[in-house]
Amino acid sequence: MNTPLDLLILGSGPAALALAAQSALRGLTVQLVAPTPEARWTQNFGSWSDELVGTPAEGCIEASWAAPSVFTPRRKEQILDRRYARVQTPRLQQKLRAACAEAGVGVERATAAAVTHDRSGATITLSDGCERRARLVVDATGSGSRLLQRQAGAAPGYQTAYGQLIRVTGHPWRCGEMVLMDWSTSAGGAGVDDEDGTPSFLYALPLGWDLLFVEETVLVRRPPVSHWELARRLDRRLERLGIQRVAVLEEEFCTIAMGGPLPRLDQRTVGFGAAAGLVHPASGYQLARTLALAPVLADALARGLSGADLDAAAASAWRSIWTPDRQRSWELYRFGMDVLCGLDRDATGRFFDGFFDLPQDRWTGFLSATDSPSDTARTMADLFARVDARTRWTLMGMGARQGASLIRAVVGA
């Protein structure tokens, strides 16, 4: 009788490949299962450069900028002293695939339809009716996973973006400049918004004097704003900036679910990446955090699978991802997401005036999701003290609707 696999990992994105390679390096027998494991990744990944150090993406940086700019209607330009990087997606995919192959990870082209568990392991039923066995299953198929049970909770918000890689006749940015967020709406700026005031911002990465990646993004909203609307806004914004496209080389249509209910942490199927809720509820960032956690989860899986108790192995794996502190911080980040969902164009500008006016270690830790719950609450309290009275009343109203304990944490009472 064949010895069962230690791990079946569902998915073929960064989370699945990074975890598969790390787990195999720890002596586990691992197989990936995905409908199209050979498909080219089309996402564009940006990250703060320091967060990529020590991860597989560190050697896959296409370009970086030392001082990103943020524009708001009131403050105009604010320059951030933190290097930002664009990851070369094909290189990262190739690197992770090679790491999996070198570590002996198997790959099967198939779709998982169901998973059942027993004392000796798990059975994956594929869409064609065939079955595969392993001691544990990890679902890394993204936020739309249907195999993980979720905790009760509110619906997610959605970050939506429409982007283009374009060849242009020229652009207004000098060498080394980039735009992280342009919320501006004045005639002298580039901002646009729709009639109901739903705010969106420009994200612009100059890759040469005639090459740009530009993206129009709604940070978070319920329901999501359509890609058609964002494409319309991007056209208007580029026109106001005087940027003439020679050719559209690539398009990106991005929808990210943020801040939905976390998975149940008492289930035998383990989640990872977006399937495990690792998308930052207030910013949408995920890649750096997921890559950094892959070896942590692999360690927990290797320890757990050294014994016979598979329920204990799964519980240990979940605890390595969602420590009590991370769960408490997640609730605070989710509050931040709910705040942003409810802000109109003007209030959003005032919010980010205050946010990037915080000491750098405060906004850095918040965006990186590396702060303790107390540090996160202190950052939110500092922001509360810095914003104008109108925005402060908005925050208090939203906090009151979510319960007195949360508003006390936010204002530091």
N, C-alpha and C positions, 0 to 999 in steps of 0.2 A: 504494500500500500504506500502511495506517495506521501511524503511528509508535507503537511499543509504549509502554505505560505504564512509568514508572520504578519504581513501587512498587505492589504489591497487598498490602494489609494485611488480614489475616483477623481478624475480631472487631468488636465494637461497644461494648466497655466503656471505662473510663477510659484504659487503656493504649493501646488502638487509636486512640481519638479524639484523645488528646493528641499521639501520635506523628504521626498523619495531618496534623493542622493544622500542627505544627511543620515537617514535611517539605515540605508544600506552600508554606509561607512561604519556604522556601529554594529555590524554583523547580522542585521535582520535581513530576511529574505523578503523582497518587496516587488510588487507588480503594480504598474499603472493601468487603469482602465479608463478609456475616454473614447467618445464617438469619432473624433478626428484628431488623434494625437500628433499628426504631422502638420496640422494647419498652422499657417503663419500668424503670429500675434500681430494684431493691428493697433493695440492701444499705444498711446504716447504716455510715457512715464516721466514726470518731473519730481524732483525731491531736493531738499536741502542737502548739500554735499556732505556735511559731517555725519548725517544719518546713514549714509551709504558705506562709511568706513567699516571694513571687516565683513561686509556682505558680498555675495557674488556680483552685485551691481557696481561695486567700487571700480572695477576695471572695465566697465562698459559705458563710461561717460562720453557722450558725443560732444557736448559743449557745456561750459559753465560760465557764470557771471558773478562777479564779486559783490555787486551792490544793486539788488533788485529795487525797482521803484514801485511805490503805491501812490495812486492818485485818488483823492476824494474831492467832492464838490467844494468843501470849505477850506481844506488845507492845501490843495493842489498836490505838488509832489513831495513825497517823503521817501528818503533813501534808506534802505535797510542794510545794516552791516552784517550780512550773513550770505555766504556763497550759495548759489542755487545751481542745480545741474539738470540737464536733459539726458536721460538714459537712452542709449542706442538700443532699441527694442530687439532687432534681429540678433545683435551680438549677445545680449543677455539670454535670449532663448537658445541660441547655439551653445553658449557656455553651460547652461543648466542641462541641456540635453546631453552634452558630452560628459558632464559629471555623473549623470544617471547611467549612461552606457558604461563608463569606466568602473562604476561601483557595482555593476551587475544587475541593475534594475530591469525587470521585464516590462514589456509594453504590449497591451492588447487593444485592438480597435473594436470597441463594443460600447453599448449603452446600458448602464445599470438601471433596472426598473424597480427593484425592491431589495431589502436586506432583512434577514431574520437571524436571530442569535440563539445559541444553545450553550451548554456548559463547555463544550470543547472549541467553540469558535463561532464564525459567522458564515452565512451563505448569501452570496449575491446572486440574484436572479437577473439574467440579462434580458434585453428586449426580445431576443429570439427564443427565449425559454431555456437556454442553457444556464448552468449554474457554475459558480466558482466558490472555492472555500478559502478562508484565511482565519487566522486567530483573531485579528482585529481589522476593522474597516475604518478608514479615514475619508471623510467627504470633503473634497476641496474643489467642488464644482461651481462655487460662486454663491452670491446672495439669493439666487433663485432655487437653491437646493430643495428637493422634495423629499429627501430621505432623512432629514434631521427634524426632530420635534422642537418647537419653539416655546419659550415661556409666554405667558399672557402679557400683553402690552399694547401700546399704541402703534398705529401704522407708521412706517418709515417716512422720512422726507426724501426728496430726490434732488441730487445734483445733476444738472443736464448741461451739456456743452456741445457746441458744433465748432469744429476746427478745420483749418486748411493749411497745408504746406504749399506755399505759393512762390512763384518766381515773379519778381516785381521790377519796375523800372528804377526804384529807389525807395527809401523809407527815412523817417525823421530821426532814427536812433543812431548814435555814434557807436564806434567799436567798444564792446564791453558793457553796453547798456541793455537792459531788458525791462519789461513791465510785468510784475507779478499780478497786480490788480489795478485796473483803471475804472473807477466808479464814477468818474466825472461826467457831468451832463451839461456844462455850460457851453455856449457857442464857441468859446476858445478852446474847449476840451474836445473829447471825442465821444463822450458818452451818449447812449441812446436808451430809451426805455419805452415800454408800451403804455397804452392809455391808462391802465389801472395802477401804474407805478411799480410794477414788479421789477426789482433791480437786477441788473446783470453787469458783468465787468469784462473788460478786455484783458487777455493774457497773451503777451507777445514776446516771442523768442527770436531775435535776429540771429540767423545762422550764416550770414554773409551780407555783403552790400546789396545783393539782389535776391536774397533768399530769406523767407520768413515763415515761422510757424505762428499762426494767429488763431485765437479761440475766443468765442463769446460764451460766457458761462453764467448760469444762475447757480449761486452757491448752494442753496437748498430751498425747496418749495414743496408744498402740497396743494394740488396735484402737480406733477412735473410740467414744466414749460416745454413746448414742442421744439423739435430740432428745426422745423421749418421757420418758426418764429425767430430762433437764434440765428439761423442763416440770414434772415432778413435784417436783423440788427447788425450782424457783422458786415454786411454789404454797406449799410448806412455809415457805420463807424469808419470803415476803410475810406469811404468817399470823403468824409469830413477830415480825415487825416491826409488826404491827397495821395493815397497809395493806389497805384494803378497795377492791377494784376496782368502779367504777361501769360501765365499759365497756372492752373491749379494742378499740382502734382499728386496730392493725396487729400482725402477728406476723412474726418473723424466724426462719428456720431456716438456720443457718450452719455449713458444714463447710469448713475450710481445710486443705489438704495443706501440710505444713511439712517442710523439710529433706530432701526426696527427692533423687535424683541430679540433678546439674546437666545441662543439655543439652550435647551434644558441641559444642565450639567450632570444629570444622573443617568444619561442614556449611554448605551454601549457603543453606538456609532459615534466616533469622534469627528469633530469638524475642524477645519483649518482655513485660513485666509478669510475671504468675504463670507464664506459659508458659516464660519464661526463668529461672525460679527466684528471682525477686526478692522473694518472701515471706520475711520475716525468720524464720530457723529457730527462734529462741528466743522470739519474741513474737507472730508472726503479722501484724505491721504490713507494709503494702505501699504504700498509696496515695501518701503523701508522697514516698517514694523513687522510685516510678515516675514521678510527675509531674515531679520534679526531673531525672530522667534523660532524659525525652523530648527536650528540646532538644539534649542531649549526643549521643544516638543519631542525631537528625536531622542534626546537623553531620557526623557520621561517614558517614552514608549519602550526603549531598550531595557530600562530598569523594570518596568511593569511586566514585560513579556518574558523576563527571566524567571518569573514564577508561574504558577498554574491558575491563579485567580484572575480571570479576565475582566470581571467587573471592577476589581481593584486597579487593574492596569488602565482601564478606560478612565476611571475616576482620577487617577494620578495624572493622566494625560490632560484631562480637562483642567485640573488645578494648575498645571504648568502654563496654560494659556490664560485662564481667568482666575487669577489670585483674588482674594477678597478685596485688596486695595485696588486692583484694576477694575473690579466690578463697581466699587464706589466711585472711582473716577469716571467710569463710563456714564453713570447716572448724571454726574455734573456736566460732562460733555454733551449729553443728550439734552439737558436743560438749555445749554448754549445753542444747540441746533434748533430747539423749539423757539427760542428768542429770535434767531435769525429768520425762521420761517414767517414770523409775524411782523417783521419790520418792513416798512415801505422804503422807497428809494432814498429819501432824505435821512430817515433814521438809520439806515444802513451806513450811509456816509459818516454820520456822527459816531456810530458804534466803532467803525474802524479808525476814525480819528483817535478815539480813546484807546483802542486795542494796541495799535502800533506805537502809541505814546508811552506804553508801559516799559519798564526796564527790559532790556533784551532777554535776560534769562527767564523772565516771566512769560513773554509771548512765545519764546522758543520752546519752553517746556510744555506749554499748553498745546501748541501745534504738533509737537512730537509725541504727545501722549506718554511722556516719561515721568511726569511729576507725580508725587504722592497725592492722595485725596486732599490732604490738608493744604498742600501747596497749590493745588488746582483751585480749591475754594478761596484761598487767599488771593490768587490772581484774579478770580472773578470779583472778589470784594474790592480789590484795587481798581478794577475796571469800572465797577459800579460807582466808585467815588469820583472817577475822572470824567465820566460822561456828563452831558448837560442834563438839566432837570427833566426835560421832556422825555429823554431816553430812559432816565432813572425811573420815572413813573411807569414807563412801559415794562421795564424789567421787574418792578415790584408787582405789577398786575399779573404778569405771567408766572412769577414765582408763587404768588398767593394761590393761583389756580392749581398749582402742582403740589401744594401742601406746605404747611408752616416749617416743617423740618428742612425742606430743601431751601427755602428762602433764607432761613437762618444760616445755613452753610454758605450760601452765596454771598451774603452781606457780612459774614464773619461775626454774627451775633452769638 
